[in-house]
């Protein structure tokens, strides 16, 4: 199976926008109620039997099963009898909301994410349909259950061979969007290591430095817009909370954030295509992005968007048949790429690599990218040789001739 996500902007009417807003609010209430059930059940099992908390006690019978996606979905029918407003919402949408909560708990247990939080009014911004009907897409229109036909800007053609498996309606500052997940019943082979290799080191002075000597300065998307953002947020703070002027000022802040995010994503996409030109293998560092975002330079690391860039680069490599792999990032700036001698830690102000063992001199970030290249080639079974001009080239390892 092969999946791709196509995104289009919707053209809903005022009545349809009212339906969207009502559905988002109902999904938020279902999400919060289900989360409250799970949270109370966990707290009732977290204290000792002989020493309950004096502040509050969660008394739930011992035979009560743990709330899960399946038993909470079964109780949706009873909830619709008690709360008639839930009947207006498609059953698929409510089930997908509960599945979203289940995924949040799975991410907490498996990926060490934080405990899921309650959604405040206006914070639920999307709902999904797990399946659509037969031929849901017409010319410039999409048919949704209980909503009907919705117009959208069809910026590109949808392949006839693809099947629409899922649809998600998203609310953003610039309008409403639909994300269609298309499926093909084909198996796409993964790219294999071949051709010229390229190592990439990322940083804050130079956004990327490649093993071939290319360096690209880091654009400061958020920092450049910070002055205007501060002005808009001051205007929000001077408005009465909940008033129409307050909502208009909030929308301007959201539009500026969306503009910054789009500029960053567009730049990452163009840079990833430039990297994939005339190469067959790309190796990057496997960084601890969460640790970087919590450090002293966390704001600048988040502004650079290393995680988004790696994800876009991996997708671009897959589309263009380029092999992509992450390698160990430890001590890449402390090892000489020429002789392998460990030079020790460098200060951030030291931008040139000078090896005390062999005398190899180059840019600090370029040297780190060359170390990344060496580790990547070693991981895929290639060897490395250094040319006179300082370029590193991957040489396929010679295989031994079979003995008969």
C-alpha positions in Angstrom: 0.0 0.0 0.0 1.2 3.5 -0.8 -0.4 6.6 0.7 -0.2 10.3 -0.1 -2.0 13.3 1.5 -3.4 16.0 -0.8 -4.4 19.3 0.8 -7.0 21.7 -0.7 -8.7 24.9 0.4 -12.5 24.7 0.9 -15.1 27.2 -0.1 -17.8 26.6 2.5 -21.0 28.6 2.8 -22.0 30.4 6.0 -24.4 27.5 6.9 -21.6 25.0 6.4 -19.2 27.0 8.5 -21.8 27.0 11.3 -22.0 23.2 11.0 -18.2 23.0 11.2 -18.0 25.2 14.3 -20.8 23.2 16.0 -19.1 19.9 15.2 -15.7 21.1 16.5 -17.4 22.1 19.8 -19.2 18.7 20.2 -15.9 16.9 19.4 -14.2 19.0 22.1 -16.8 18.0 24.7 -16.5 14.3 23.8 -12.7 14.5 24.0 -12.7 16.2 27.4 -15.4 13.9 28.8 -13.5 10.8 27.7 -10.2 12.2 29.0 -11.9 13.0 32.4 -13.0 9.4 32.6 -9.5 8.0 32.0 -7.9 10.5 34.3 -10.3 9.7 37.2 -9.7 5.9 36.7 -5.9 6.4 36.8 -6.0 8.5 39.9 -8.3 6.1 41.7 -5.7 3.4 41.2 -2.6 5.5 42.0 -3.1 5.8 45.8 -2.7 3.1 48.4 -5.7 1.4 49.9 -4.8 2.1 53.5 -3.7 5.7 52.9 -6.0 7.7 50.6 -5.4 11.3 49.9 -6.8 13.8 52.4 -7.3 16.4 49.7 -9.5 14.3 47.4 -10.4 10.7 46.8 -11.4 9.0 43.6 -13.7 6.2 44.7 -14.4 4.0 41.6 -15.4 0.3 42.0 -12.6 -2.1 41.8 -14.3 -4.1 39.0 -14.6 -1.1 36.7 -12.6 -1.8 33.6 -10.0 0.7 32.3 -11.6 3.2 29.9 -10.4 2.4 26.4 -11.3 3.5 22.8 -13.5 0.4 22.4 -15.7 0.7 25.5 -15.9 4.4 25.2 -17.1 4.1 21.6 -19.8 1.7 22.7 -21.2 4.2 25.1 -21.6 6.8 22.4 -25.1 5.5 21.6 -26.2 6.0 25.2 -24.6 9.4 25.2 -26.6 10.5 22.2 -29.9 9.6 24.0 -28.8 11.8 26.9 -27.4 14.6 24.8 -29.4 15.0 21.6 -26.9 17.6 20.2 -24.5 14.7 19.5 -26.9 13.2 17.0 -26.1 16.1 14.6 -22.5 14.9 14.4 -21.5 12.0 12.2 -20.7 8.9 14.2 -17.4 8.5 12.3 -16.3 11.9 13.5 -17.0 11.2 17.2 -15.2 7.8 16.9 -12.2 9.4 15.3 -12.1 11.9 18.2 -11.9 9.1 20.7 -9.2 7.4 18.6 -7.3 10.7 18.7 -7.4 10.5 22.5 -6.2 6.9 22.4 -3.3 7.9 20.2 -2.4 10.6 22.7 -2.1 8.0 25.5 -0.1 5.7 23.2 2.3 8.5 22.5 2.6 9.1 26.3 3.4 5.5 27.0 5.6 4.6 24.0 7.2 7.9 23.0 7.3 9.5 26.5 5.1 12.5 25.5 3.3 14.4 28.2 -0.1 13.5 29.8 -3.0 14.6 27.4 -4.6 17.9 28.3 -8.1 19.1 28.2 -9.1 21.2 25.2 -10.2 24.8 25.9 -13.0 26.4 23.8 -11.6 27.0 20.3 -8.6 24.7 20.6 -10.1 21.8 18.7 -9.3 22.7 15.2 -10.0 19.6 13.1 -12.2 16.5 12.8 -11.9 13.5 10.5 -14.0 11.1 8.5 -12.7 7.6 8.6 -14.3 6.8 5.2 -16.3 8.5 2.5 -18.9 7.2 0.2 -18.5 5.8 -3.4 -17.0 8.4 -5.7 -17.1 11.3 -3.2 -15.1 13.7 -5.3 -16.8 15.4 -8.2 -15.6 18.3 -10.3 -14.5 20.9 -7.7 -16.8 19.3 -5.0 -16.5 16.8 -2.2 -19.4 15.0 -0.6 -19.3 14.4 3.1 -21.7 12.5 5.3 -24.4 14.7 6.9 -22.9 17.8 5.3 -23.4 17.2 1.6 -21.4 18.7 -1.2 -18.6 21.1 -0.4 -16.8 23.3 -3.0 -13.0 23.4 -2.9 -10.1 24.9 -4.9 -8.9 21.9 -6.9 -5.3 23.1 -7.4 -4.2 19.7 -8.9 -5.9 16.7 -10.4 -6.6 13.6 -8.2 -5.4 10.4 -9.9 -8.1 8.1 -11.1 -6.1 5.1 -9.8 -6.2 6.4 -6.2 -8.8 5.6 -3.6 -9.8 8.2 -1.0 -9.4 6.5 2.4 -9.8 9.3 4.8 -10.6 13.0 4.9 -9.8 15.6 7.6 -11.3 19.1 7.8 -8.9 21.6 9.4 -9.6 25.2 10.6 -6.8 27.7 10.1 -6.4 31.4 10.3 -6.6 31.7 6.5 -9.7 29.5 6.2 -10.9 25.9 6.1 -8.9 23.1 4.4 -9.5 19.5 3.6 -6.7 16.9 3.8 -7.4 13.8 1.6 -5.5 10.6 2.2 -5.2 8.7 -1.1 -4.2 5.1 -1.3 -2.7 3.0 -4.1 -2.6 -0.8 -4.1 1.0 -0.9 -5.2 4.3 -1.5 -3.5 6.9 1.2 -4.0 10.5 0.0 -3.7 12.7 1.9 -1.3 15.7 3.7 -2.7 19.0 1.9 -2.5 22.5 3.3 -1.7 24.1 4.3 -5.0 25.7 7.2 -6.8 27.4 10.2 -5.2 27.0 10.6 -1.4 26.4 13.8 0.6 26.8 14.4 4.3 24.8 17.3 6.0 25.5 19.1 9.2 22.9 21.5 10.6 23.5 24.5 12.9 22.4 28.0 13.8 25.2 30.0 12.2 25.0 28.0 8.9 21.6 26.2 8.6 23.3 23.4 6.6 26.9 22.7 5.7 27.5 19.8 3.2 30.5 17.6 2.9 31.2 19.1 -0.6 31.8 22.5 1.0 28.4 24.2 0.5 27.1 26.4 3.3 23.7 28.0 3.6 23.0 30.8 6.1 20.0 30.3 8.4 17.1 32.6 7.7 15.4 34.0 10.8 11.7 33.7 10.0 10.3 34.1 13.5 13.0 36.5 14.8 12.3 38.9 11.8 8.6 38.8 12.5 9.0 39.1 16.3 8.7 42.9 16.3 5.4 42.9 14.4 4.1 40.0 16.5 4.8 41.9 19.7 2.8 44.9 18.4 -0.1 42.7 17.5 -0.1 40.9 20.8 -0.1 44.2 22.6 -3.2 45.2 20.7 -4.9 41.9 21.8 -4.1 42.6 25.4 -5.8 46.0 25.3 -9.1 44.6 24.0 -11.9 43.2 26.2 -11.7 39.4 26.2 -14.4 37.8 24.1 -15.4 41.0 22.2 -15.5 41.2 18.4 -12.4 43.5 18.3 -10.5 41.0 20.5 -11.4 38.2 18.1 -10.2 40.3 15.1 -6.9 41.1 16.8 -6.5 37.4 17.7 -7.0 36.5 14.1 -4.3 38.9 12.9 -1.8 37.3 15.4 -2.8 33.8 14.1 -2.4 34.9 10.4 1.1 36.2 11.2 2.1 32.9 12.8 0.7 31.0 9.8 2.6 33.2 7.4 5.9 32.6 9.3 5.2 28.8 9.3 4.4 28.8 5.6 7.6 30.7 4.7 9.7 28.3 6.7 8.1 25.3 5.1 8.4 26.6 1.6 12.1 27.4 2.2 12.7 23.9 3.6 11.1 22.3 0.6 13.1 24.3 -2.0 16.3 23.6 -0.1 15.6 19.9 0.0 15.1 19.7 -3.7 18.4 21.6 -4.2 20.2 19.1 -2.0 18.8 16.1 -4.0 20.2 17.4 -7.3 22.9 15.1 -8.7 23.3 12.9 -5.6 22.3 9.4 -4.8 22.7 9.2 -1.0 22.0 11.8 1.7 23.2 11.4 5.3 22.1 13.6 8.2 22.6 13.7 12.0 20.2 11.9 14.3 19.7 14.8 16.7 17.9 15.1 20.0 15.5 17.7 18.8 13.5 17.8 22.1 16.7 18.5 24.1 17.7 21.3 21.6 14.3 23.0 21.9 14.7 23.1 25.7 18.2 24.5 25.8 19.5 28.1 26.0 19.1 28.5 22.3 15.7 26.8 22.2 13.9 29.7 20.5 16.4 29.8 17.6 16.4 26.0 17.2 12.6 26.0 16.9 12.8 28.9 14.5 15.2 26.9 12.3 12.8 23.9 12.3 15.4 21.1 12.1 12.8 18.4 12.6 10.5 19.7 9.8 13.5 20.0 7.5 14.6 16.5 8.1 11.1 15.2 7.5 10.7 17.2 4.2 14.1 16.1 3.1 13.3 12.5 3.7 10.1 12.8 1.7 11.9 14.6 -1.1 14.6 11.9 -1.2 11.9 9.2 -1.4 10.1 10.9 -4.3 13.3 11.5 -6.3 14.8 8.0 -5.6 17.7 9.3 -3.3 18.8 7.1 -0.4 18.3 8.9 3.0 19.6 7.8 6.4 20.3 9.3 9.8 23.6 8.6 11.6 25.0 9.0 15.1 25.5 12.7 15.9 27.9 12.4 18.8 31.3 14.2 18.5 30.9 15.0 14.8 32.6 18.4 15.5 35.4 16.9 17.6 36.8 14.4 15.1 39.1 15.2 12.2 37.6 13.8 9.0 41.0 13.4 7.4 42.8 11.3 10.0 40.1 10.4 12.6 42.0 12.2 15.4 39.7 13.5 18.2 40.6 17.1 18.7 38.3 17.8 21.7 35.5 20.2 22.2 35.5 23.5 20.4 34.1 26.8 21.5 31.1 28.1 19.6 33.2 31.1 18.5 35.8 28.8 16.9 34.5 28.4 13.3 37.5 26.8 11.7 38.7 23.2 12.1 42.4 22.8 12.5 43.7 19.3 13.2 46.8 19.2 15.5 47.7 15.8 14.2 47.6 16.0 10.4 47.1 19.8 9.9 43.8 19.4 7.9 42.1 22.8 7.9 38.5 23.6 6.8 35.3 25.1 8.0 34.1 23.7 11.3 30.6 22.8 9.9 32.0 21.4 6.7 34.3 19.1 8.7 31.4 17.9 10.8 29.4 17.2 7.6 32.4 15.1 6.3 32.4 13.1 9.5 28.6 12.5 9.0 29.4 11.4 5.4 32.0 8.9 6.6 29.6 7.4 9.2 26.8 7.1 6.7 29.0 5.4 4.1 30.3 3.0 6.7 26.7 2.2 7.7 25.7 1.2 4.1 28.9 -0.8 3.5 31.0 1.8 1.5 34.5 3.0 2.1 35.8 6.6 1.8 38.8 8.1 0.1 39.9 11.8 0.2 40.9 13.5 -3.0 43.6 16.1 -3.2 41.2 19.0 -3.2 39.5 17.8 0.0 36.4 16.2 -1.4 35.1 12.9 0.0 33.8 10.3 -2.4 32.1 7.0 -1.5 33.8 3.9 -3.1 31.7 0.7 -3.2 33.4 -2.0 -1.1 34.9 -4.8 -3.2 33.1 -8.1 -2.7 35.1 -11.3 -2.4 34.7 -13.7 -5.4 32.7 -16.7 -4.4 34.6 -19.9 -4.0 33.4 -22.9 -6.0 
